[in-house]
Amino acid sequence: MENKNARTAEAVTSAITKANSTDTSADAQRYRLLTALRQGPVTTFDARDRMNILMPAARVKELRLSGYKIDTIRIQLMDQNGHRHSGVAKYVLIREGSVA
């Protein structure tokens, strides 16, 4: 759960999905998620489909433990097969963490 190496975000969304998307280490997943959150809200579907983060809730928890304030809003979304899902997490970065 070490997140002492949080980096500043400079990439655009397309770069997030392509850069390091094959790196499944927790550090790389946190970096991709944090970069995306700095640009706007991220849903569980976004994290899994576009960022290759299988368990986004775990990465959000780790970021929170590192001092980031991230709100969770529950929403209803349709998946790519047209099935409706209730209670899908939508994460919103409220405040940056104190970790460099």
KEROKE-251898 format. One line per field, with one value per atom (N, C-alpha, C): residue number from 1; residue in three letters; chain; atom name; x, y, z. Coordinates in Angstrom, 2 decimals. Layout:
BEGIN
pos c(NUM;...)
code c(ala;...)
unit c(A;...)
site c(CA;...)
X c(X;...)
Y c(Y;...)
Z c(Z;...)
This chain:
BEGIN
pos c(1;1;1;2;2;2;3;3;3;4;4;4;5;5;5;6;6;6;7;7;7;8;8;8;9;9;9;10;10;10;11;11;11;12;12;12;13;13;13;14;14;14;15;15;15;16;16;16;17;17;17;18;18;18;19;19;19;20;20;20;21;21;21;22;22;22;23;23;23;24;24;24;25;25;25;26;26;26;27;27;27;28;28;28;29;29;29;30;30;30;31;31;31;32;32;32;33;33;33;34;34;34;35;35;35;36;36;36;37;37;37;38;38;38;39;39;39;40;40;40;41;41;41;42;42;42;43;43;43;44;44;44;45;45;45;46;46;46;47;47;47;48;48;48;49;49;49;50;50;50;51;51;51;52;52;52;53;53;53;54;54;54;55;55;55;56;56;56;57;57;57;58;58;58;59;59;59;60;60;60;61;61;61;62;62;62;63;63;63;64;64;64;65;65;65;66;66;66;67;67;67;68;68;68;69;69;69;70;70;70;71;71;71;72;72;72;73;73;73;74;74;74;75;75;75;76;76;76;77;77;77;78;78;78;79;79;79;80;80;80;81;81;81;82;82;82;83;83;83;84;84;84;85;85;85;86;86;86;87;87;87;88;88;88;89;89;89;90;90;90;91;91;91;92;92;92;93;93;93;94;94;94;95;95;95;96;96;96;97;97;97;98;98;98;99;99;99;100;100;100)
code c(met;met;met;glu;glu;glu;asn;asn;asn;lys;lys;lys;asn;asn;asn;ala;ala;ala;arg;arg;arg;thr;thr;thr;ala;ala;ala;glu;glu;glu;ala;ala;ala;val;val;val;thr;thr;thr;ser;ser;ser;ala;ala;ala;ile;ile;ile;thr;thr;thr;lys;lys;lys;ala;ala;ala;asn;asn;asn;ser;ser;ser;thr;thr;thr;asp;asp;asp;thr;thr;thr;ser;ser;ser;ala;ala;ala;asp;asp;asp;ala;ala;ala;gln;gln;gln;arg;arg;arg;tyr;tyr;tyr;arg;arg;arg;leu;leu;leu;leu;leu;leu;thr;thr;thr;ala;ala;ala;leu;leu;leu;arg;arg;arg;gln;gln;gln;gly;gly;gly;pro;pro;pro;val;val;val;thr;thr;thr;thr;thr;thr;phe;phe;phe;asp;asp;asp;ala;ala;ala;arg;arg;arg;asp;asp;asp;arg;arg;arg;met;met;met;asn;asn;asn;ile;ile;ile;leu;leu;leu;met;met;met;pro;pro;pro;ala;ala;ala;ala;ala;ala;arg;arg;arg;val;val;val;lys;lys;lys;glu;glu;glu;leu;leu;leu;arg;arg;arg;leu;leu;leu;ser;ser;ser;gly;gly;gly;tyr;tyr;tyr;lys;lys;lys;ile;ile;ile;asp;asp;asp;thr;thr;thr;ile;ile;ile;arg;arg;arg;ile;ile;ile;gln;gln;gln;leu;leu;leu;met;met;met;asp;asp;asp;gln;gln;gln;asn;asn;asn;gly;gly;gly;his;his;his;arg;arg;arg;his;his;his;ser;ser;ser;gly;gly;gly;val;val;val;ala;ala;ala;lys;lys;lys;tyr;tyr;tyr;val;val;val;leu;leu;leu;ile;ile;ile;arg;arg;arg;glu;glu;glu;gly;gly;gly;ser;ser;ser;val;val;val;ala;ala;ala)
unit c(A;A;A;A;A;A;A;A;A;A;A;A;A;A;A;A;A;A;A;A;A;A;A;A;A;A;A;A;A;A;A;A;A;A;A;A;A;A;A;A;A;A;A;A;A;A;A;A;A;A;A;A;A;A;A;A;A;A;A;A;A;A;A;A;A;A;A;A;A;A;A;A;A;A;A;A;A;A;A;A;A;A;A;A;A;A;A;A;A;A;A;A;A;A;A;A;A;A;A;A;A;A;A;A;A;A;A;A;A;A;A;A;A;A;A;A;A;A;A;A;A;A;A;A;A;A;A;A;A;A;A;A;A;A;A;A;A;A;A;A;A;A;A;A;A;A;A;A;A;A;A;A;A;A;A;A;A;A;A;A;A;A;A;A;A;A;A;A;A;A;A;A;A;A;A;A;A;A;A;A;A;A;A;A;A;A;A;A;A;A;A;A;A;A;A;A;A;A;A;A;A;A;A;A;A;A;A;A;A;A;A;A;A;A;A;A;A;A;A;A;A;A;A;A;A;A;A;A;A;A;A;A;A;A;A;A;A;A;A;A;A;A;A;A;A;A;A;A;A;A;A;A;A;A;A;A;A;A;A;A;A;A;A;A;A;A;A;A;A;A;A;A;A;A;A;A;A;A;A;A;A;A;A;A;A;A;A;A;A;A;A;A;A;A;A;A;A;A;A;A)
site c(N;CA;C;N;CA;C;N;CA;C;N;CA;C;N;CA;C;N;CA;C;N;CA;C;N;CA;C;N;CA;C;N;CA;C;N;CA;C;N;CA;C;N;CA;C;N;CA;C;N;CA;C;N;CA;C;N;CA;C;N;CA;C;N;CA;C;N;CA;C;N;CA;C;N;CA;C;N;CA;C;N;CA;C;N;CA;C;N;CA;C;N;CA;C;N;CA;C;N;CA;C;N;CA;C;N;CA;C;N;CA;C;N;CA;C;N;CA;C;N;CA;C;N;CA;C;N;CA;C;N;CA;C;N;CA;C;N;CA;C;N;CA;C;N;CA;C;N;CA;C;N;CA;C;N;CA;C;N;CA;C;N;CA;C;N;CA;C;N;CA;C;N;CA;C;N;CA;C;N;CA;C;N;CA;C;N;CA;C;N;CA;C;N;CA;C;N;CA;C;N;CA;C;N;CA;C;N;CA;C;N;CA;C;N;CA;C;N;CA;C;N;CA;C;N;CA;C;N;CA;C;N;CA;C;N;CA;C;N;CA;C;N;CA;C;N;CA;C;N;CA;C;N;CA;C;N;CA;C;N;CA;C;N;CA;C;N;CA;C;N;CA;C;N;CA;C;N;CA;C;N;CA;C;N;CA;C;N;CA;C;N;CA;C;N;CA;C;N;CA;C;N;CA;C;N;CA;C;N;CA;C;N;CA;C;N;CA;C;N;CA;C;N;CA;C;N;CA;C;N;CA;C;N;CA;C;N;CA;C;N;CA;C;N;CA;C;N;CA;C)
X c(0.82;0.00;0.86;2.05;2.94;2.59;2.39;2.10;2.92;4.19;5.05;5.57;5.30;5.82;4.73;3.72;2.67;3.30;2.88;3.47;2.44;2.94;2.01;1.48;0.26;-0.38;-0.11;0.28;0.47;-0.16;-0.54;-1.04;-2.51;-2.93;-4.36;-4.97;-6.30;-6.98;-6.48;-6.25;-5.78;-4.42;-3.58;-2.27;-2.40;-3.37;-3.60;-3.89;-4.76;-5.19;-4.10;-3.18;-2.13;-0.84;-0.44;0.81;0.69;1.55;1.62;0.33;-0.56;-1.82;-1.62;-0.46;-0.20;0.48;0.93;1.55;0.44;0.33;-0.75;-0.29;0.90;1.34;0.42;0.28;-0.57;-0.10;1.20;1.74;1.30;1.40;1.02;-0.49;-1.27;-2.72;-3.11;-2.47;-2.75;-2.38;-1.26;-0.82;-1.86;-2.30;-3.30;-4.59;-5.03;-6.28;-6.17;-5.09;-4.91;-4.82;-4.12;-4.02;-5.40;-6.21;-7.57;-8.44;-8.34;-9.15;-8.83;-7.61;-7.23;-7.89;-8.35;-9.02;-10.54;-11.06;-12.50;-12.91;-14.22;-14.73;-14.40;-14.25;-13.95;-14.93;-15.59;-16.48;-15.72;-16.31;-15.74;-15.58;-16.57;-16.50;-15.32;-15.13;-14.00;-12.68;-12.53;-11.28;-10.98;-11.99;-11.77;-11.55;-12.39;-12.35;-11.24;-11.03;-10.08;-8.70;-8.63;-7.37;-6.76;-7.42;-6.92;-6.70;-7.70;-7.67;-8.82;-8.51;-9.55;-10.32;-9.63;-10.27;-10.08;-10.82;-10.62;-10.88;-11.81;-12.09;-10.86;-10.08;-8.86;-7.85;-7.72;-6.78;-7.25;-8.55;-9.10;-8.82;-9.01;-8.73;-7.28;-6.37;-4.95;-4.64;-5.25;-5.05;-5.59;-6.73;-7.30;-6.36;-5.78;-4.85;-3.59;-3.32;-2.17;-2.52;-3.75;-4.13;-5.01;-5.32;-6.20;-7.65;-8.40;-9.83;-10.57;-11.20;-11.93;-13.33;-14.33;-15.72;-16.21;-17.12;-17.77;-19.24;-19.71;-21.12;-21.64;-22.77;-23.35;-24.31;-24.09;-24.91;-25.41;-26.28;-26.81;-26.23;-25.67;-25.07;-25.47;-25.42;-25.62;-24.24;-24.06;-22.78;-22.79;-21.70;-21.56;-22.53;-23.16;-24.14;-25.57;-25.72;-27.05;-27.73;-26.98;-27.55;-27.37;-28.42;-28.41;-27.82;-26.94;-26.31;-26.58;-27.11;-27.34;-26.17;-25.88;-24.85;-23.44;-23.22;-21.87;-21.15;-19.92;-19.15;-18.64;-18.81;-18.24;-17.36;-16.05;-15.09;-14.74;-14.69;-14.39;-13.28;-12.19;-11.09;-11.48;-11.48;-11.87;-10.64;-9.63;-8.42;-7.21;-6.12;-4.86;-4.33;-3.52;-2.92;-1.69;-1.22;-0.05;1.24;1.14;2.31;2.87;4.18;4.83;5.00)
Y c(-1.19;0.00;1.25;1.15;2.29;3.22;4.50;5.48;6.73;6.55;7.68;8.30;7.66;8.13;8.72;9.34;9.96;11.02;11.04;11.97;13.00;14.12;15.14;14.71;15.12;14.73;15.75;15.28;16.15;15.56;14.29;13.60;13.88;13.80;13.90;12.51;12.43;11.15;10.08;10.40;9.38;8.84;9.69;9.25;8.34;8.61;7.79;6.36;6.22;4.89;4.13;4.83;4.16;4.01;5.04;5.00;4.06;3.07;2.13;1.36;1.28;0.58;-0.92;-1.43;-2.85;-3.12;-2.07;-2.22;-2.35;-3.52;-3.75;-3.63;-3.08;-2.88;-1.86;-1.96;-1.03;0.40;0.63;1.98;2.56;1.77;2.24;2.49;1.64;1.82;3.09;3.32;4.55;5.78;5.72;6.84;7.13;6.09;6.27;6.84;6.29;6.75;8.19;8.53;9.89;10.89;10.52;11.38;11.65;10.61;10.77;11.59;11.34;12.09;13.58;13.91;15.33;16.01;15.23;15.78;15.79;15.02;14.96;13.65;13.48;12.25;11.00;9.90;8.60;7.58;6.82;5.76;4.44;3.49;2.14;1.59;1.82;1.34;1.97;3.29;3.98;3.35;3.18;2.66;1.26;0.43;-0.94;-1.00;-0.31;-0.42;0.40;1.62;2.51;2.53;2.19;2.33;1.03;-0.09;-1.40;-1.50;-1.02;-1.11;-2.01;-3.23;-4.21;-3.89;-3.38;-3.09;-1.61;-0.72;0.71;1.13;0.47;0.83;0.66;-0.36;-0.58;0.53;0.95;2.03;3.35;3.59;4.81;4.78;3.64;3.52;3.85;3.34;3.60;5.09;5.72;7.17;7.94;7.53;8.19;8.05;6.87;6.65;7.51;7.94;8.82;10.29;10.57;11.96;12.61;11.93;12.51;12.42;13.47;13.45;13.14;11.99;11.53;11.15;11.80;11.47;10.37;9.56;8.53;8.88;8.95;9.21;7.96;7.45;6.26;6.69;6.13;6.48;5.22;5.42;4.32;4.46;3.37;3.39;2.15;2.29;1.15;0.65;-0.66;-1.21;-1.32;-1.80;-1.88;-2.86;-3.72;-4.67;-4.19;-2.96;-2.40;-2.78;-3.36;-3.73;-2.58;-2.28;-1.19;-1.67;-0.85;-1.16;-0.01;-0.32;0.68;0.67;1.82;1.91;1.86;2.22;2.27;3.46;3.25;4.31;5.31;6.58;7.68;8.43;8.44;9.03;10.45;11.35;12.76;13.19;13.71;14.23;15.59;15.70;16.94;17.75;17.04;17.72;16.82;17.44;16.72;16.21;15.17;14.62;15.42;15.12;15.84;15.11;13.97;13.18;13.67;13.85;14.33;13.22)
Z c(0.00;0.00;0.00;-0.43;-0.43;-1.58;-1.28;-2.31;-2.05;-1.73;-1.45;-2.74;-3.88;-5.15;-6.03;-5.45;-6.24;-7.13;-8.38;-9.34;-9.78;-10.30;-10.80;-12.15;-12.47;-13.71;-14.80;-15.96;-17.11;-18.36;-18.30;-19.49;-19.72;-20.96;-21.30;-21.22;-21.28;-21.09;-22.04;-23.29;-24.23;-23.82;-23.28;-22.83;-21.61;-20.76;-19.56;-19.98;-20.96;-21.34;-22.08;-22.73;-23.49;-22.69;-21.97;-21.23;-20.04;-20.01;-18.89;-18.66;-19.64;-19.41;-19.24;-19.64;-19.45;-18.11;-17.43;-16.12;-15.08;-14.49;-13.54;-12.09;-11.88;-10.50;-9.83;-8.53;-7.79;-7.98;-8.00;-8.20;-9.54;-10.59;-11.93;-12.00;-11.38;-11.37;-10.61;-9.47;-8.71;-9.53;-10.21;-11.05;-12.14;-12.85;-13.91;-13.35;-12.22;-11.62;-11.15;-10.47;-9.98;-11.13;-12.18;-13.36;-13.94;-14.04;-14.57;-13.63;-12.32;-11.35;-11.38;-11.67;-11.76;-12.94;-13.90;-15.07;-14.92;-13.97;-13.77;-13.14;-12.92;-12.28;-13.09;-12.36;-12.97;-12.39;-13.25;-12.78;-12.72;-12.03;-11.99;-13.40;-14.24;-15.63;-16.35;-16.19;-16.83;-16.39;-15.10;-14.55;-15.08;-15.14;-15.61;-17.12;-17.86;-19.32;-19.97;-19.51;-20.18;-19.53;-18.23;-17.52;-17.03;-17.32;-16.93;-15.41;-14.66;-13.19;-12.78;-12.43;-12.13;-10.86;-9.84;-8.55;-8.20;-8.86;-8.61;-7.17;-6.49;-5.10;-4.21;-4.47;-3.69;-3.94;-5.20;-5.52;-4.91;-4.90;-4.29;-2.79;-2.17;-0.73;-0.43;-1.25;-1.05;-1.22;-2.20;-2.39;-1.20;-0.69;0.50;1.69;1.87;2.97;2.82;1.60;1.34;1.46;1.87;2.12;1.09;-0.01;-1.03;-0.55;-0.77;-0.45;-1.74;-1.78;-2.95;-2.50;-3.09;-2.79;-3.72;-3.21;-4.01;-4.14;-5.37;-5.67;-6.36;-5.91;-6.54;-7.65;-8.83;-9.99;-10.67;-11.65;-12.46;-13.86;-14.39;-15.72;-16.51;-17.82;-18.73;-19.13;-19.13;-19.57;-21.10;-21.65;-23.10;-23.75;-22.94;-23.45;-23.26;-22.76;-22.57;-21.27;-20.35;-19.05;-18.07;-17.34;-16.37;-15.05;-14.49;-13.21;-12.25;-11.09;-10.04;-9.07;-8.49;-7.47;-7.98;-9.24;-9.80;-9.16;-8.74;-8.10;-9.13;-8.78;-9.55;-8.56;-8.81;-7.90;-8.34;-7.36;-7.63;-6.69;-7.26;-6.46;-5.91;-4.60;-3.92;-3.51;-3.01;-2.54;-2.75;-3.16;-3.34;-2.00;-2.07;-0.88;-0.46;0.70;1.21;0.89;0.23;-0.10;-1.41;-1.49;-2.72;-3.71)
